[in-house]
Amino acid sequence: MNLVKLTMLIVPITIFVAMMLAAIGGHRLALRRAAKVPADSVVGAGAIDAAVLGLLGLLLAFWFNVAANHLDLRRNLIVEEANAMGTAWLRLDLLPADTRRPVQDQFRSYVDGRLALTSGPEADRRGVSLDKELDDIRTSIWTTSVAAVPRCESPQAAMLLLGSLNEMFDAGTRHDASFNAHTPSAIVALLAVVAIVATVLVGYDLGRARRFEWFHATLFAGVVASTIWVIYDLEMPRYGLIRVDDYDRTIRQVREGFDRVAEPTHAA
């Protein structure tokens, strides 16, 4: 199993187990203190419990909002890159005829490499080699195009061509950066700590009944862990259940258009 997918499973399960242990620990602590401290003598406990649970809910809502915004941004940047690729491909016609075909072949290889990055696990296996390959293709496309600029029909045509290529490369960089942008680990760690503390307080409150309520503790830990799992899934849209495959298809459709050669028209 891919390391990212394994982490997506381990983190919620670990938090669930930790919360259950925390609930049991809180329950036992309540039983020990019951004989020493009367329940009526504890003042303000309910307010503290509500404050910690409210903080937990706030952190979950914050992380969910950030993850959802990241997902929307990634989808938009995929479409942006697809549009930039389509525009740059059309403007390759501004190149001199003898240069156009080699650049078009390199262009196809570049888009194929970009599509390979959307496969997630395959891209992870190829690792640095795929990035190096794309860098070489980018350099080749740009160098060849710049060398052909003096032979373009006009300076305006050359500016349109180079501008579209630059925009396509920039869109790819923004696309990659968006998929490497995740919620800081410190926030996730804080969320886990607050969840465990909140569960200790829940277990402590359950201890007043002398009997540990497995149903309530399991339900609380399960809901929180499931919410964390869904948010984590939002953060990794190439590995989990919530994916961006429909948006990746826009790049594939652009790539398919490169192989459709227009039929020449003949005057009647």
Contacts in CASP RR format, 6 or more apart in sequence:
PFRMAT RR
TARGET T0000
AUTHOR 0000-0000-0000
METHOD contacts of the structure
MODEL  1
MNLVKLTMLIVPITIFVAMMLAAIGGHRLALRRAAKVPADSVVGAGAIDA
AVLGLLGLLLAFWFNVAANHLDLRRNLIVEEANAMGTAWLRLDLLPADTR
RPVQDQFRSYVDGRLALTSGPEADRRGVSLDKELDDIRTSIWTTSVAAVP
RCESPQAAMLLLGSLNEMFDAGTRHDASFNAHTPSAIVALLAVVAIVATV
LVGYDLGRARRFEWFHATLFAGVVASTIWVIYDLEMPRYGLIRVDDYDRT
IRQVREGFDRVAEPTHAA
2 120 0 8 1.000
2 121 0 8 1.000
2 124 0 8 1.000
2 239 0 8 1.000
3 124 0 8 1.000
4 124 0 8 1.000
4 236 0 8 1.000
4 239 0 8 1.000
5 239 0 8 1.000
5 240 0 8 1.000
8 229 0 8 1.000
8 232 0 8 1.000
8 233 0 8 1.000
8 236 0 8 1.000
8 239 0 8 1.000
8 240 0 8 1.000
11 228 0 8 1.000
11 229 0 8 1.000
11 232 0 8 1.000
12 225 0 8 1.000
12 226 0 8 1.000
12 228 0 8 1.000
12 229 0 8 1.000
12 232 0 8 1.000
13 225 0 8 1.000
15 192 0 8 1.000
15 195 0 8 1.000
15 196 0 8 1.000
15 221 0 8 1.000
15 224 0 8 1.000
15 225 0 8 1.000
15 228 0 8 1.000
16 221 0 8 1.000
16 222 0 8 1.000
16 224 0 8 1.000
16 225 0 8 1.000
18 192 0 8 1.000
18 195 0 8 1.000
18 196 0 8 1.000
19 195 0 8 1.000
19 196 0 8 1.000
19 199 0 8 1.000
19 220 0 8 1.000
19 221 0 8 1.000
19 222 0 8 1.000
19 224 0 8 1.000
19 225 0 8 1.000
20 199 0 8 1.000
20 217 0 8 1.000
20 218 0 8 1.000
20 221 0 8 1.000
22 196 0 8 1.000
22 197 0 8 1.000
22 199 0 8 1.000
22 200 0 8 1.000
22 203 0 8 1.000
23 199 0 8 1.000
23 200 0 8 1.000
23 202 0 8 1.000
23 203 0 8 1.000
23 206 0 8 1.000
23 212 0 8 1.000
23 217 0 8 1.000
23 220 0 8 1.000
23 221 0 8 1.000
24 203 0 8 1.000
24 212 0 8 1.000
24 217 0 8 1.000
25 200 0 8 1.000
25 203 0 8 1.000
26 200 0 8 1.000
26 201 0 8 1.000
26 203 0 8 1.000
26 204 0 8 1.000
26 207 0 8 1.000
27 203 0 8 1.000
27 204 0 8 1.000
27 206 0 8 1.000
27 207 0 8 1.000
27 212 0 8 1.000
27 217 0 8 1.000
29 200 0 8 1.000
29 204 0 8 1.000
30 203 0 8 1.000
30 204 0 8 1.000
30 205 0 8 1.000
30 206 0 8 1.000
30 207 0 8 1.000
30 208 0 8 1.000
31 207 0 8 1.000
31 210 0 8 1.000
34 207 0 8 1.000
34 208 0 8 1.000
34 210 0 8 1.000
39 208 0 8 1.000
45 205 0 8 1.000
48 201 0 8 1.000
49 198 0 8 1.000
49 201 0 8 1.000
49 202 0 8 1.000
49 205 0 8 1.000
52 194 0 8 1.000
52 197 0 8 1.000
52 198 0 8 1.000
52 201 0 8 1.000
53 198 0 8 1.000
53 201 0 8 1.000
55 194 0 8 1.000
55 198 0 8 1.000
56 191 0 8 1.000
56 194 0 8 1.000
56 195 0 8 1.000
56 198 0 8 1.000
56 224 0 8 1.000
59 187 0 8 1.000
59 190 0 8 1.000
59 191 0 8 1.000
59 194 0 8 1.000
60 191 0 8 1.000
60 224 0 8 1.000
60 227 0 8 1.000
60 228 0 8 1.000
60 231 0 8 1.000
62 187 0 8 1.000
63 183 0 8 1.000
63 187 0 8 1.000
63 188 0 8 1.000
63 191 0 8 1.000
63 231 0 8 1.000
64 227 0 8 1.000
64 231 0 8 1.000
64 234 0 8 1.000
66 183 0 8 1.000
67 183 0 8 1.000
67 231 0 8 1.000
67 232 0 8 1.000
67 234 0 8 1.000
67 235 0 8 1.000
68 234 0 8 1.000
70 178 0 8 1.000
70 181 0 8 1.000
70 182 0 8 1.000
70 183 0 8 1.000
70 234 0 8 1.000
70 235 0 8 1.000
71 234 0 8 1.000
71 237 0 8 1.000
71 242 0 8 1.000
71 244 0 8 1.000
73 178 0 8 1.000
74 175 0 8 1.000
74 178 0 8 1.000
74 179 0 8 1.000
74 237 0 8 1.000
74 244 0 8 1.000
74 247 0 8 1.000
75 244 0 8 1.000
75 247 0 8 1.000
77 171 0 8 1.000
77 172 0 8 1.000
77 174 0 8 1.000
77 175 0 8 1.000
77 178 0 8 1.000
78 175 0 8 1.000
78 244 0 8 1.000
78 247 0 8 1.000
78 248 0 8 1.000
78 250 0 8 1.000
78 251 0 8 1.000
79 247 0 8 1.000
79 250 0 8 1.000
80 171 0 8 1.000
80 174 0 8 1.000
80 175 0 8 1.000
81 114 0 8 1.000
81 168 0 8 1.000
81 171 0 8 1.000
81 172 0 8 1.000
81 174 0 8 1.000
81 175 0 8 1.000
81 251 0 8 1.000
82 250 0 8 1.000
82 251 0 8 1.000
82 253 0 8 1.000
82 254 0 8 1.000
84 164 0 8 1.000
84 167 0 8 1.000
84 168 0 8 1.000
84 170 0 8 1.000
84 171 0 8 1.000
84 172 0 8 1.000
85 111 0 8 1.000
85 114 0 8 1.000
85 168 0 8 1.000
85 171 0 8 1.000
85 251 0 8 1.000
85 254 0 8 1.000
85 255 0 8 1.000
86 254 0 8 1.000
87 164 0 8 1.000
87 167 0 8 1.000
87 168 0 8 1.000
88 107 0 8 1.000
88 164 0 8 1.000
88 165 0 8 1.000
88 167 0 8 1.000
88 168 0 8 1.000
89 104 0 8 1.000
89 107 0 8 1.000
89 254 0 8 1.000
89 258 0 8 1.000
91 160 0 8 1.000
91 161 0 8 1.000
91 164 0 8 1.000
91 165 0 8 1.000
92 100 0 8 1.000
92 103 0 8 1.000
92 104 0 8 1.000
92 107 0 8 1.000
92 161 0 8 1.000
93 100 0 8 1.000
94 152 0 8 1.000
94 153 0 8 1.000
94 157 0 8 1.000
94 158 0 8 1.000
94 160 0 8 1.000
94 161 0 8 1.000
95 103 0 8 1.000
95 145 0 8 1.000
95 148 0 8 1.000
95 152 0 8 1.000
95 161 0 8 1.000
96 148 0 8 1.000
96 151 0 8 1.000
96 152 0 8 1.000
99 144 0 8 1.000
99 145 0 8 1.000
99 147 0 8 1.000
99 148 0 8 1.000
99 151 0 8 1.000
102 144 0 8 1.000
103 141 0 8 1.000
103 144 0 8 1.000
103 145 0 8 1.000
103 148 0 8 1.000
104 258 0 8 1.000
106 137 0 8 1.000
106 140 0 8 1.000
106 141 0 8 1.000
106 144 0 8 1.000
107 141 0 8 1.000
107 258 0 8 1.000
108 255 0 8 1.000
108 258 0 8 1.000
108 259 0 8 1.000
109 137 0 8 1.000
110 134 0 8 1.000
110 137 0 8 1.000
110 138 0 8 1.000
110 141 0 8 1.000
111 251 0 8 1.000
111 254 0 8 1.000
111 255 0 8 1.000
111 258 0 8 1.000
112 255 0 8 1.000
113 130 0 8 1.000
113 133 0 8 1.000
113 134 0 8 1.000
113 137 0 8 1.000
114 134 0 8 1.000
114 172 0 8 1.000
114 251 0 8 1.000
115 248 0 8 1.000
115 251 0 8 1.000
115 252 0 8 1.000
115 255 0 8 1.000
116 122 0 8 1.000
116 123 0 8 1.000
116 126 0 8 1.000
116 130 0 8 1.000
117 123 0 8 1.000
117 130 0 8 1.000
117 176 0 8 1.000
118 238 0 8 1.000
118 248 0 8 1.000
118 251 0 8 1.000
119 238 0 8 1.000
120 238 0 8 1.000
120 239 0 8 1.000
121 239 0 8 1.000
123 130 0 8 1.000
138 169 0 8 1.000
141 165 0 8 1.000
142 165 0 8 1.000
142 169 0 8 1.000
145 161 0 8 1.000
145 162 0 8 1.000
145 165 0 8 1.000
146 162 0 8 1.000
149 158 0 8 1.000
149 161 0 8 1.000
149 162 0 8 1.000
152 158 0 8 1.000
152 161 0 8 1.000
179 237 0 8 1.000
179 238 0 8 1.000
182 235 0 8 1.000
183 235 0 8 1.000
191 228 0 8 1.000
195 224 0 8 1.000
195 228 0 8 1.000
199 217 0 8 1.000
199 220 0 8 1.000
199 221 0 8 1.000
202 216 0 8 1.000
202 217 0 8 1.000
202 220 0 8 1.000
203 212 0 8 1.000
203 217 0 8 1.000
206 212 0 8 1.000
206 213 0 8 1.000
206 216 0 8 1.000
206 217 0 8 1.000
230 242 0 8 1.000
233 240 0 8 1.000
233 241 0 8 1.000
233 242 0 8 1.000
234 242 0 8 1.000
237 243 0 8 1.000
237 244 0 8 1.000
238 244 0 8 1.000
END
